[in-house]
């Protein structure tokens, strides 16, 4: 074996992480032998069974834990190092999907260094930075200085990891912040999940990447800063992978890992028709299904036959409405659709029985107290859509992410930021940090009272004592 590729914990998901399988296929295409390990699910399952799991999770995020859990934390670290080092490889590639992977990765690397001092350790993935669009890699620089890693890879690893194994460390993306973009996603190999044990996952599904980047220009988004050009795969290419993977692994549900499924309407329309035609005359258990992020457009672009094919393809859509305040959503966020288009999509989804996860950004920097009340009433007035078709509402307190348009407009909006993206005030409005946190709690209650299921992100509420300098 030339390389072990491992998804390191901790990512808050019980779903399969695609990166090791995709990178394995990429290096194997060029003659290298590889193994793919999704270590995250193994640690998630172990933590979930622990009677003090919340304290275990706190260690993953902050590295803090009570002394009474010292042995338990050490056991998790030893388990991770054992699982990696049981594979004898000259290169260990550790993939960090999110920032929350950094703490455990540091400990894992120290363990690998002790047991396999001659092996190379290379890290990559969006989690090597705090935020996707950040313009530095302090974590990797520090890890190299401490001799915990040898190298790091930025951006798309499908090309850079092959060059790394060839010994070409001058390739753009290896130990540099700039990186080489994949010219054509349709040329990527299908992920190789042969090393995955799908019995470990609570939901049987296969990740599938159909696009990168976005066609929208939302000012709060860091994805468009990272992938500056929208790339997509052709419908025939995606459908061919679905057929291949579903037959090979006997799993029919696909989680589309992207920013949006309907960025290219021509290809999306063709894809859902291909799936719908395949599903026709098959029992439900033998049909393909999918879930992915979906943008609202003027309803004229989403015609009745499209909704029919989405229904027959067993689609589930995660819709980024973000705000129901027209001036905020259209003039400031940059989302170009009227409130009527939201209602049209809700009505069509209900008519055609298409499940929706509604994504909302709560207390945007330019929202007023009157806007807060408007949003509460908007949900009360749409209680008929609770659970059908809206199976859940995800409420997230607004954050100002580094290097986004919103961050660059902070002075224009009168925003003063704290140490974290979720801690800020608009000095032009009489709304405090605590006001926004309280509003999130109130809105969550209103949405639930209206019959909806909520999956509220309270992460920033943990920092309720953060204050600004006078």
Buried (B, 14 or more C-beta within 10 A) or exposed (E): EBBBBBBBBBBEBBBBBBBBBBBBBBBBBEEBEBBBBBBBBBBBEBBEEBEBEEBBBBBBBEEEBEEEBEEBBEEBBEBBBEBBBEBEBEBBBBBBBBBBBBBBBBBBBBBBBEEBEEBBBBBBBBBBBBBBBBEEBEBBEEBBEEEBBBBBBBBBBBBBBBBBBEEEEEBBBBBBBEBBBBEEBEEBBBBBBEBBEBEEBEEBBBBBBBBBBBBBEBBBBBBBBBBEEBBBBBBEBBBBBBEEBBEEBEBBBBBBBBBBBBBBEEBBBBBBBBBBEBBEEEEEEEBBBBBBBBBBBEBEEBEEEBBBBBBBBBBBBBBBBBBBBBEBBBEBBBBBBBBEBBBBBBBBBBEBEBBBBBBBBBBBBBBBEEBBEBBBEBBEEBEEBBEEBBBBBBBBBBBBBBBBBBBEBBEEBEBEBBEBBBBBBBEEBEBEBEBBBBBBBBBBEBBBEBBBEBBBBEBBBEBEEBEBEE
